[in-house]
Amino acid sequence: MSERTYKSDALILYHRNLGEADRLVTLLTWEKGKITAVARGARKVKSRLAGGVDLFTYGRYQFHRGRSLDLITGQEVREHFSAFREDAALYPYGLFLSEITGKLIESEEPSPEPCALLLEGWRLLCGGERPDPVLFCCAFELKMMALAGFCPYLEGCLQCGSAEAFLFSPRRGGLFCERCAESGTLSLGAGTAALARRLLEAPLDRVKLLRSSPRQRRELTEAAASFRRYHLQIDKLRSLQLLSSLNLSG
């Protein structure tokens, strides 16, 4: 293999059409981190790349280094997560995992842990015994934030260490007790704060065993959205817009 050609396992995060027949693909790779590459002719029916550059695909890809963008020149599909495309109610949650991962993992550095987490997330959401998708997405986001170094502080009051900390500050990125709280905090129930810690600590495949109330899910999603907007400048996600339009987010 030449110096300009390389291979990597990868997950397709998203893509868009390019020109008349090409596709611009963003992948999260084990060896190279997040990269964007061109799949030439991938939108043609008879293209040998067509089936391997769709969203929710895990495979091994061959790349050729280009002047500005690399080219996808070969593929070996390992898993298609077709359940996301077949189930309109499930699709936005799979897309959420892709979007959050793509927003949080930006560098072109080896990303084995983010790749493994996303792959596990897709598998669990498409599995036979599916978890509550809202709670699952909260857990996934917390874990991916931790891998990316952006995780909020959930172990008591950020200022004094008190365990009675149920006010979340999007600006400071952590919990505060009533005595230390600043303006602009969001009130979380004691059960919600404990649930957030459990979601961060529990293995992803154990999230299905956790239970939550509609209020707890609402408080968690509101806190996460506020944190995203303040620290990551992530405001609108297509997945959340789809959930809102389908009235599935609660």
C-alpha positions in Angstrom: 0.0 0.0 0.0 1.4 3.4 -1.0 2.0 6.3 1.5 -1.0 8.0 0.1 -3.3 5.1 0.8 -4.5 4.0 4.2 -7.3 1.9 5.8 -9.3 2.3 8.9 -12.4 0.9 10.6 -15.0 3.7 10.7 -18.6 4.6 11.5 -20.6 6.8 9.1 -21.8 9.9 11.1 -23.5 11.8 8.3 -23.2 12.6 4.6 -24.6 15.0 2.0 -24.8 15.0 -1.8 -21.9 16.5 -3.7 -22.2 17.3 -7.4 -24.3 15.0 -9.6 -23.2 11.6 -8.3 -20.8 12.0 -5.5 -21.3 11.9 -1.7 -19.4 13.9 0.9 -19.1 11.6 3.9 -18.1 12.3 7.5 -16.7 9.3 9.3 -15.5 8.6 12.8 -12.5 6.3 12.5 -10.6 4.3 15.0 -7.2 5.3 13.7 -7.7 8.9 12.4 -10.5 10.3 14.5 -13.2 12.3 12.6 -12.5 12.8 8.9 -14.5 14.0 5.9 -13.9 12.2 2.6 -15.5 12.0 -0.9 -17.1 8.9 -2.2 -17.1 9.4 -6.0 -20.1 8.0 -7.8 -21.6 6.7 -4.6 -25.1 7.9 -5.6 -25.1 5.8 -8.8 -27.2 2.6 -8.5 -24.4 0.4 -9.7 -21.7 2.0 -7.6 -19.6 -0.4 -5.5 -19.5 2.3 -2.8 -23.3 3.0 -2.6 -24.1 0.5 0.1 -21.3 1.3 2.4 -21.5 5.1 2.8 -25.0 5.3 4.2 -25.6 6.7 7.7 -25.6 4.1 10.5 -22.9 1.9 8.8 -19.9 0.3 10.4 -17.2 -0.9 8.1 -13.5 -0.9 7.1 -12.7 1.7 4.5 -9.8 2.4 2.2 -8.8 6.0 1.6 -6.6 7.8 -0.8 -5.1 11.1 0.4 -6.2 14.0 -1.8 -5.0 17.6 -2.0 -7.9 19.0 0.1 -10.2 16.0 0.8 -9.4 12.3 1.0 -11.2 9.9 -1.3 -13.0 6.7 -0.3 -11.7 4.1 -2.7 -12.8 0.8 -1.1 -15.0 -0.6 1.7 -15.9 -3.7 3.6 -19.3 -3.3 5.3 -19.4 -5.0 8.7 -22.8 -3.9 10.0 -25.8 -2.0 8.7 -28.1 -0.7 11.4 -31.1 -0.8 9.2 -33.6 -0.7 12.1 -33.0 3.1 12.3 -34.2 3.5 8.7 -37.0 1.1 9.0 -38.5 2.6 12.2 -39.4 6.3 12.0 -39.8 6.5 15.8 -36.3 5.1 16.4 -34.5 7.0 13.6 -34.1 10.3 15.5 -32.5 8.6 18.5 -29.9 6.9 16.3 -29.3 10.2 14.6 -28.9 12.0 17.9 -26.0 9.6 18.8 -24.3 10.4 15.5 -24.8 14.2 15.8 -23.6 14.4 19.4 -20.6 12.3 18.6 -19.8 14.4 15.6 -20.1 17.7 17.6 -18.0 16.5 20.5 -15.2 14.6 18.7 -13.5 17.1 16.4 -9.8 16.2 16.3 -8.1 14.0 13.7 -6.6 11.8 16.4 -7.1 8.1 17.1 -10.6 7.7 18.7 -11.0 4.1 19.7 -13.1 4.9 22.8 -15.6 7.2 21.1 -15.9 4.8 18.2 -16.6 1.9 20.6 -19.2 3.9 22.5 -21.1 4.9 19.4 -21.0 1.4 18.0 -22.3 0.0 21.2 -25.0 2.7 21.3 -26.3 1.8 17.9 -26.2 -1.9 18.7 -28.2 -1.5 21.9 -30.8 0.8 20.4 -31.3 -1.6 17.5 -31.3 -4.7 19.8 -34.2 -6.9 20.8 -34.5 -5.6 24.4 -34.4 -1.8 23.8 -33.8 0.7 26.6 -35.9 3.8 27.1 -34.5 5.9 24.3 -34.7 9.2 26.0 -32.8 8.0 29.1 -30.4 6.1 26.9 -29.6 9.2 24.9 -29.0 11.1 28.2 -26.6 8.4 29.3 -24.8 8.3 26.0 -24.3 12.1 25.8 -22.9 12.2 29.4 -20.4 9.4 28.5 -19.4 10.9 25.2 -18.9 14.3 27.0 -16.7 12.6 29.5 -14.6 11.1 26.7 -14.3 14.5 25.0 -13.4 16.3 28.3 -16.6 18.3 28.5 -18.6 16.4 31.2 -20.5 18.5 33.8 -19.6 18.1 37.5 -22.2 16.0 39.2 -20.5 14.9 42.5 -22.1 17.4 44.9 -21.8 21.2 45.1 -19.1 22.5 42.8 -18.2 25.2 45.3 -18.5 23.7 48.8 -18.8 20.0 48.1 -22.2 19.6 49.8 -24.1 16.5 48.8 -27.4 18.5 48.9 -26.7 20.0 45.5 -29.7 20.1 43.2 -29.3 23.3 41.3 -27.5 23.0 37.9 -25.5 25.9 36.5 -25.1 25.7 32.7 -22.4 28.4 32.9 -20.3 26.8 35.5 -21.1 23.3 34.3 -22.0 21.7 37.6 -24.3 21.3 40.6 -24.7 23.8 43.4 -26.4 23.8 46.8 -28.9 26.5 47.6 -26.3 28.4 49.7 -23.7 28.6 46.9 -26.1 28.8 43.9 -25.7 31.7 41.4 -28.4 33.2 39.2 -29.4 31.2 36.1 -29.4 27.8 37.7 -31.9 25.0 36.8 -33.6 23.2 39.6 -33.2 19.4 39.6 -35.0 17.1 41.9 -32.8 15.0 44.3 -33.8 11.9 42.3 -32.8 13.6 39.0 -29.3 14.5 40.2 -28.8 11.0 41.5 -30.1 9.6 38.2 -27.6 11.7 36.3 -24.7 10.4 38.3 -25.9 6.8 37.7 -26.3 7.4 34.0 -22.7 8.6 33.8 -21.3 5.7 35.9 -23.4 2.7 34.7 -22.2 0.7 31.7 -24.3 1.6 28.7 -25.8 -1.8 28.4 -27.2 -1.5 32.0 -29.1 1.7 31.3 -32.1 -0.4 30.3 -32.4 -1.4 34.0 -32.8 2.1 35.2 -36.2 3.7 35.7 -37.2 7.4 35.5 -40.2 9.6 35.7 -41.3 12.0 32.9 -40.3 14.9 35.2 -36.8 13.5 35.6 -36.4 12.9 31.9 -37.6 16.4 31.2 -35.2 17.9 33.8 -32.2 16.0 32.4 -32.9 16.9 28.8 -33.4 20.6 29.7 -30.1 20.7 31.7 -28.2 18.9 28.8 -29.6 21.3 26.2 -28.6 24.4 28.3 -25.1 23.0 28.9 -24.7 22.2 25.2 -25.7 25.7 24.2 -23.4 27.5 26.7 -20.2 25.4 26.4 -20.3 23.8 23.0 -22.4 26.3 21.0 -24.7 23.4 20.0 -28.2 24.8 19.7 -30.1 23.1 17.0 -29.8 19.4 16.2 -31.8 17.8 13.4 -32.5 14.8 15.6 -34.1 16.9 18.3 -36.1 18.8 15.7 -37.4 15.5 14.4 -38.3 14.3 17.9 -40.1 17.5 18.5 -42.1 17.2 15.3 -42.9 13.6 16.1 -43.8 14.5 19.7 -41.5 11.7 20.9 -39.1 13.5 23.2 -41.0 13.1 26.5 
